[in-house]
């Protein structure tokens, strides 16, 4: 099972408070494959993120199905393109409790841009 939660802005003050987050994905029997990048299923409804803003995500999975890299300083840009920047963060040891620093998610983010040519893209971290 994999669940994805999101919150506008930095996660620092909300990382242990489930009530501040919105769950945007919950998928049972999620099997991502063996190699990164891990591509998550599509969200049920699109998530709109305004330009030049921060959107934080909390990805929780049972059975260790999310692949992470250790040794990446928290807050470091791990991937960027002309549309977005992906930062490293924390590894949750259980859902909204217990964290380990200096981890980066090895995943793929698929997105669409609105209001400019190009329209869609993806970035793998």
KOLLUMZA-296475 format. One record per residue: residue number from 1; x, y, z of N, C-alpha, C in turn; residue in three letters. Coordinates in steps of 0.1 Angstrom, whole numbers, plus 5000, padded with zeros to 4 digits. Example, Ala and Ser with C-alpha at 12.3 -4.5 7.8 and 13.67 -1.06 7.14 Angstrom:
<sites>
(1, (5132, 4943, 5078), (5123, 4955, 5078), (5132, 4967, 5078), ALA)
(2, (5128, 4978, 5071), (5137, 4989, 5071), (5129, 5000, 5079), SER)
</sites>
This chain:
<sites>
(1, (5008, 4988, 5000), (5000, 5000, 5000), (5009, 5012, 5000), UNK)
(2, (5005, 5022, 4992), (5012, 5035, 4992), (5002, 5046, 4994), UNK)
(3, (5006, 5056, 5002), (4997, 5068, 5004), (5006, 5080, 5002), UNK)
(4, (5001, 5091, 4995), (5008, 5103, 4993), (4999, 5114, 4999), UNK)
(5, (5006, 5122, 5008), (5000, 5134, 5014), (5007, 5146, 5009), UNK)
(6, (5000, 5158, 5009), (5006, 5170, 5005), (5002, 5182, 5014), UNK)
(7, (5010, 5192, 5015), (5007, 5204, 5022), (5014, 5216, 5015), UNK)
(8, (5007, 5227, 5014), (5013, 5239, 5008), (5024, 5244, 5018), UNK)
(9, (5036, 5248, 5012), (5047, 5253, 5020), (5056, 5242, 5025), UNK)
(10, (5066, 5246, 5033), (5075, 5237, 5039), (5068, 5227, 5049), UNK)
(11, (5074, 5216, 5050), (5068, 5205, 5059), (5072, 5206, 5074), UNK)
(12, (5082, 5214, 5077), (5088, 5214, 5090), (5078, 5214, 5102), UNK)
(13, (5068, 5223, 5102), (5059, 5224, 5113), (5048, 5214, 5113), UNK)
(14, (5047, 5206, 5102), (5036, 5197, 5101), (5040, 5183, 5100), UNK)
(15, (5053, 5180, 5101), (5057, 5166, 5098), (5052, 5155, 5107), UNK)
(16, (5048, 5159, 5119), (5042, 5148, 5128), (5027, 5150, 5130), UNK)
(17, (5020, 5159, 5122), (5006, 5162, 5124), (4998, 5158, 5112), UNK)
(18, (4992, 5147, 5112), (4985, 5142, 5100), (4973, 5151, 5097), UNK)
(19, (4967, 5158, 5107), (4956, 5167, 5104), (4959, 5179, 5095), UNK)
(20, (4972, 5182, 5094), (4976, 5194, 5085), (4978, 5190, 5071), UNK)
(21, (4978, 5177, 5068), (4981, 5172, 5055), (4968, 5167, 5048), UNK)
(22, (4968, 5167, 5034), (4957, 5162, 5026), (4962, 5150, 5019), UNK)
(23, (4955, 5139, 5020), (4959, 5127, 5013), (4953, 5128, 4999), UNK)
(24, (4963, 5126, 4989), (4959, 5127, 4975), (4960, 5114, 4968), UNK)
(25, (4966, 5104, 4974), (4967, 5091, 4968), (4967, 5080, 4979), UNK)
(26, (4959, 5070, 4977), (4959, 5058, 4985), (4957, 5046, 4976), UNK)
(27, (4967, 5037, 4975), (4966, 5026, 4965), (4971, 5013, 4972), UNK)
(28, (4962, 5004, 4973), (4965, 4991, 4979), (4972, 4982, 4968), UNK)
(29, (4980, 4973, 4972), (4986, 4963, 4963), (4995, 4971, 4953), UNK)
(30, (5002, 4981, 4958), (5011, 4989, 4949), (5024, 4981, 4948), UNK)
(31, (5028, 4978, 4936), (5041, 4971, 4933), (5048, 4980, 4923), UNK)
(32, (5059, 4987, 4927), (5065, 4997, 4918), (5076, 4991, 4909), UNK)
(33, (5080, 4979, 4911), (5091, 4974, 4903), (5103, 4974, 4912), UNK)
(34, (5114, 4969, 4907), (5126, 4967, 4915), (5136, 4979, 4914), UNK)
(35, (5136, 4987, 4904), (5147, 4997, 4902), (5141, 5011, 4902), UNK)
(36, (5149, 5020, 4908), (5144, 5034, 4907), (5145, 5039, 4893), UNK)
(37, (5139, 5049, 4889), (5130, 5057, 4897), (5116, 5050, 4899), UNK)
(38, (5110, 5052, 4911), (5097, 5047, 4914), (5087, 5056, 4909), UNK)
(39, (5078, 5051, 4900), (5067, 5060, 4895), (5055, 5057, 4903), UNK)
(40, (5049, 5067, 4909), (5037, 5065, 4917), (5025, 5065, 4907), UNK)
(41, (5014, 5059, 4911), (5002, 5059, 4903), (4997, 5074, 4902), UNK)
(42, (4989, 5077, 4892), (4983, 5090, 4891), (4974, 5094, 4903), UNK)
(43, (4974, 5106, 4906), (4965, 5111, 4917), (4951, 5111, 4911), UNK)
(44, (4941, 5109, 4920), (4927, 5109, 4915), (4923, 5122, 4910), UNK)
(45, (4927, 5133, 4916), (4924, 5147, 4911), (4937, 5154, 4909), UNK)
(46, (4938, 5162, 4899), (4951, 5170, 4897), (4954, 5179, 4909), UNK)
(47, (4967, 5180, 4912), (4972, 5189, 4922), (4977, 5202, 4915), UNK)
(48, (4972, 5213, 4919), (4976, 5225, 4913), (4986, 5232, 4922), UNK)
(49, (4998, 5235, 4917), (5009, 5242, 4924), (5012, 5254, 4916), UNK)
(50, (5011, 5266, 4923), (5014, 5278, 4916), (5029, 5280, 4914), UNK)
(51, (5033, 5287, 4904), (5047, 5290, 4901), (5054, 5297, 4913), UNK)
(52, (5066, 5293, 4915), (5075, 5300, 4926), (5069, 5298, 4940), UNK)
(53, (5063, 5286, 4942), (5058, 5283, 4956), (5063, 5269, 4960), UNK)
(54, (5062, 5266, 4973), (5067, 5253, 4978), (5055, 5244, 4980), UNK)
(55, (5056, 5232, 4976), (5046, 5222, 4979), (5053, 5210, 4985), UNK)
(56, (5050, 5206, 4997), (5056, 5194, 5003), (5048, 5182, 5002), UNK)
(57, (5055, 5170, 5001), (5049, 5157, 5000), (5054, 5148, 5010), UNK)
(58, (5045, 5139, 5015), (5048, 5129, 5024), (5044, 5116, 5017), UNK)
(59, (5053, 5107, 5014), (5050, 5094, 5008), (5052, 5083, 5018), UNK)
(60, (5042, 5076, 5020), (5042, 5065, 5030), (5039, 5052, 5023), UNK)
(61, (5047, 5042, 5025), (5044, 5029, 5019), (5047, 5018, 5029), UNK)
(62, (5039, 5007, 5028), (5042, 4995, 5036), (5051, 4986, 5028), UNK)
(63, (5057, 4977, 5034), (5065, 4967, 5028), (5078, 4972, 5020), UNK)
(64, (5082, 4984, 5024), (5095, 4990, 5018), (5094, 4991, 5003), UNK)
(65, (5083, 4995, 4998), (5082, 4996, 4983), (5087, 5009, 4977), UNK)
(66, (5091, 5019, 4986), (5097, 5031, 4981), (5112, 5031, 4982), UNK)
(67, (5119, 5035, 4972), (5133, 5034, 4971), (5139, 5048, 4975), UNK)
(68, (5149, 5048, 4984), (5155, 5061, 4988), (5170, 5059, 4988), UNK)
(69, (5177, 5071, 4987), (5191, 5071, 4987), (5195, 5078, 5000), UNK)
(70, (5205, 5072, 5007), (5210, 5078, 5020), (5223, 5087, 5017), UNK)
(71, (5225, 5096, 5025), (5237, 5105, 5024), (5235, 5117, 5016), UNK)
(72, (5222, 5121, 5014), (5219, 5134, 5007), (5215, 5144, 5017), UNK)
(73, (5222, 5155, 5019), (5219, 5165, 5029), (5205, 5170, 5028), UNK)
(74, (5198, 5171, 5039), (5184, 5176, 5039), (5184, 5190, 5033), UNK)
(75, (5174, 5192, 5024), (5173, 5206, 5018), (5181, 5208, 5006), UNK)
(76, (5189, 5198, 5001), (5197, 5199, 4989), (5188, 5197, 4977), UNK)
(77, (5190, 5205, 4967), (5183, 5202, 4954), (5189, 5190, 4948), UNK)
(78, (5181, 5179, 4946), (5186, 5167, 4941), (5183, 5166, 4926), UNK)
(79, (5174, 5173, 4921), (5171, 5174, 4907), (5164, 5187, 4903), UNK)
(80, (5166, 5192, 4891), (5159, 5204, 4887), (5158, 5204, 4872), UNK)
(81, (5148, 5211, 4867), (5147, 5214, 4853), (5141, 5228, 4852), UNK)
(82, (5137, 5232, 4840), (5132, 5245, 4838), (5118, 5248, 4845), UNK)
(83, (5111, 5237, 4849), (5098, 5238, 4856), (5098, 5237, 4871), UNK)
(84, (5107, 5229, 4876), (5107, 5226, 4891), (5120, 5222, 4896), UNK)
(85, (5120, 5222, 4910), (5132, 5218, 4917), (5127, 5207, 4927), UNK)
(86, (5135, 5196, 4929), (5131, 5186, 4939), (5142, 5186, 4949), UNK)
(87, (5138, 5187, 4962), (5147, 5188, 4973), (5147, 5175, 4981), UNK)
(88, (5158, 5172, 4987), (5159, 5160, 4996), (5152, 5164, 5009), UNK)
(89, (5149, 5154, 5017), (5142, 5156, 5030), (5144, 5146, 5040), UNK)
(90, (5134, 5140, 5046), (5134, 5131, 5057), (5129, 5117, 5052), UNK)
(91, (5133, 5107, 5058), (5128, 5093, 5056), (5119, 5090, 5068), UNK)
(92, (5106, 5088, 5066), (5097, 5085, 5076), (5099, 5070, 5080), UNK)
(93, (5101, 5067, 5093), (5103, 5054, 5097), (5089, 5047, 5100), UNK)
(94, (5079, 5055, 5102), (5065, 5050, 5103), (5056, 5061, 5099), UNK)
(95, (5043, 5059, 5097), (5035, 5069, 5092), (5034, 5081, 5102), UNK)
(96, (5040, 5092, 5099), (5039, 5105, 5107), (5046, 5103, 5120), UNK)
(97, (5055, 5094, 5122), (5062, 5092, 5135), (5076, 5087, 5132), UNK)
(98, (5086, 5093, 5138), (5100, 5088, 5136), (5106, 5092, 5123), UNK)
(99, (5117, 5099, 5122), (5123, 5103, 5110), (5138, 5101, 5110), UNK)
(100, (5144, 5098, 5098), (5158, 5098, 5097), (5162, 5109, 5086), UNK)
(101, (5172, 5117, 5089), (5176, 5128, 5080), (5185, 5122, 5069), UNK)
(102, (5187, 5131, 5059), (5196, 5130, 5048), (5192, 5118, 5039), UNK)
(103, (5180, 5118, 5035), (5175, 5108, 5025), (5169, 5116, 5013), UNK)
(104, (5169, 5109, 5002), (5163, 5115, 4990), (5154, 5103, 4984), UNK)
(105, (5142, 5107, 4980), (5134, 5097, 4973), (5139, 5095, 4959), UNK)
(106, (5140, 5082, 4955), (5143, 5079, 4941), (5131, 5077, 4933), UNK)
(107, (5125, 5087, 4928), (5112, 5086, 4921), (5111, 5094, 4909), UNK)
(108, (5099, 5093, 4903), (5096, 5100, 4891), (5084, 5109, 4893), UNK)
(109, (5085, 5122, 4890), (5074, 5131, 4891), (5069, 5134, 4877), UNK)
(110, (5056, 5131, 4874), (5051, 5135, 4861), (5041, 5146, 4863), UNK)
(111, (5042, 5156, 4854), (5034, 5168, 4856), (5030, 5175, 4843), UNK)
(112, (5020, 5184, 4844), (5016, 5192, 4833), (5018, 5207, 4837), UNK)
(113, (5022, 5215, 4828), (5022, 5229, 4831), (5010, 5236, 4824), UNK)
(114, (5005, 5246, 4830), (4994, 5253, 4824), (4998, 5267, 4820), UNK)
(115, (4994, 5272, 4809), (4996, 5285, 4805), (5009, 5288, 4798), UNK)
(116, (5016, 5278, 4794), (5028, 5280, 4786), (5031, 5268, 4777), UNK)
(117, (5038, 5270, 4766), (5041, 5259, 4757), (5049, 5248, 4764), UNK)
(118, (5048, 5236, 4758), (5055, 5225, 4764), (5045, 5215, 4770), UNK)
(119, (5037, 5221, 4779), (5026, 5213, 4785), (5028, 5203, 4795), UNK)
(120, (5037, 5194, 4793), (5039, 5183, 4803), (5054, 5179, 4803), UNK)
(121, (5057, 5171, 4813), (5071, 5166, 4815), (5072, 5156, 4826), UNK)
(122, (5084, 5152, 4829), (5087, 5144, 4840), (5101, 5147, 4845), UNK)
(123, (5103, 5144, 4857), (5117, 5145, 4863), (5119, 5133, 4872), UNK)
(124, (5131, 5127, 4870), (5135, 5116, 4879), (5145, 5120, 4889), UNK)
(125, (5143, 5117, 4901), (5153, 5121, 4912), (5160, 5108, 4916), UNK)
</sites>
